[in-house]
Amino acid sequence: LGGGTLIGLGAALCGTSDFDELAELAQRGDRARIDLLLSDVYPPGESPVPYAMSISFFARLAREPGLARPEDMALGLMVLVGWNVGCL
């Protein structure tokens, strides 16, 4: 899980395998359009961690098909790969 994953999924989901283009798209993305966030399941004031934390990457795609834009997908990929590499 790393650069190859990012580039391969970028090509499949965003229509580009160019890292710079994916990074530019990601800057305009909104994770709330693709990820299930902690704020989606916990009421205000009840979570011990930040509400903007992704709890299920790309889960909103199944709940709300057609909501995500290429820039949202690019950001989701950056967060997914970055989070997992950082945790490893």
C-alpha positions as CSV (number, residue, x, y, z in Angstrom):
1,L,0.0,0.0,0.0
2,G,1.8,3.1,-1.2
3,G,2.6,5.0,-4.3
4,G,1.6,2.2,-6.7
5,T,-1.8,1.9,-5.0
6,L,-2.3,5.6,-5.2
7,I,-1.4,5.8,-8.9
8,G,-3.4,2.7,-9.9
9,L,-6.5,3.7,-8.0
10,G,-6.1,7.3,-9.2
11,A,-6.3,6.0,-12.8
12,A,-9.3,3.9,-12.1
13,L,-11.3,6.4,-9.9
14,C,-10.1,9.8,-11.1
15,G,-9.0,9.2,-14.7
16,T,-5.4,10.1,-14.1
17,S,-2.3,8.3,-13.0
18,D,-0.2,11.5,-12.7
19,F,0.7,12.1,-9.1
20,D,0.8,15.9,-9.5
21,E,-2.6,16.0,-11.0
22,L,-4.0,13.8,-8.3
23,A,-2.5,16.0,-5.6
24,E,-4.0,19.1,-7.3
25,L,-7.4,17.4,-7.5
26,A,-7.2,16.4,-3.8
27,Q,-6.7,20.0,-2.8
28,R,-10.2,20.7,-4.0
29,G,-11.8,17.6,-2.6
30,D,-14.2,17.0,0.3
31,R,-13.8,13.8,2.3
32,A,-17.3,14.1,3.7
33,R,-18.6,13.2,0.2
34,I,-16.9,9.8,0.1
35,D,-15.8,8.7,3.7
36,L,-18.1,7.9,6.6
37,L,-16.9,10.3,9.3
38,L,-17.1,9.9,13.0
39,S,-19.5,12.9,13.0
40,D,-21.9,10.7,11.0
41,V,-22.3,8.2,13.9
42,Y,-21.6,10.0,17.1
43,P,-23.8,12.8,18.5
44,P,-22.0,16.1,19.3
45,G,-20.0,16.0,22.5
46,E,-19.8,12.2,22.8
47,S,-16.7,11.4,20.8
48,P,-13.2,11.2,22.4
49,V,-11.6,11.9,19.0
50,P,-12.0,14.5,16.3
51,Y,-15.4,14.4,14.5
52,A,-13.7,14.9,11.1
53,M,-11.9,11.5,11.5
54,S,-12.7,9.0,8.8
55,I,-14.1,5.8,10.3
56,S,-14.8,4.0,7.0
57,F,-12.9,5.0,3.8
58,F,-15.1,5.3,0.7
59,A,-18.2,4.0,2.6
60,R,-20.3,7.0,1.5
61,L,-20.0,5.8,-2.1
62,A,-22.4,2.9,-1.3
63,R,-24.8,5.1,0.7
64,E,-25.0,8.0,-1.7
65,P,-24.0,6.9,-5.3
66,G,-23.1,9.7,-7.6
67,L,-22.2,12.2,-4.8
68,A,-18.5,11.9,-5.2
69,R,-16.5,14.0,-7.7
70,P,-13.0,13.2,-9.0
71,E,-11.5,15.6,-6.6
72,D,-13.2,14.0,-3.7
73,M,-11.9,10.6,-4.9
74,A,-8.4,11.9,-5.2
75,L,-8.5,13.3,-1.6
76,G,-9.9,10.1,-0.3
77,L,-7.1,8.2,-2.0
78,M,-4.5,10.5,-0.5
79,V,-6.0,10.1,3.0
80,L,-6.5,6.3,2.7
81,V,-2.9,5.7,1.6
82,G,-1.4,8.3,3.9
83,W,-3.3,7.1,6.9
84,N,-2.3,3.5,6.4
85,V,1.3,4.2,5.6
86,G,1.5,6.5,8.6
87,C,0.0,3.8,10.9
88,L,2.4,1.1,9.6
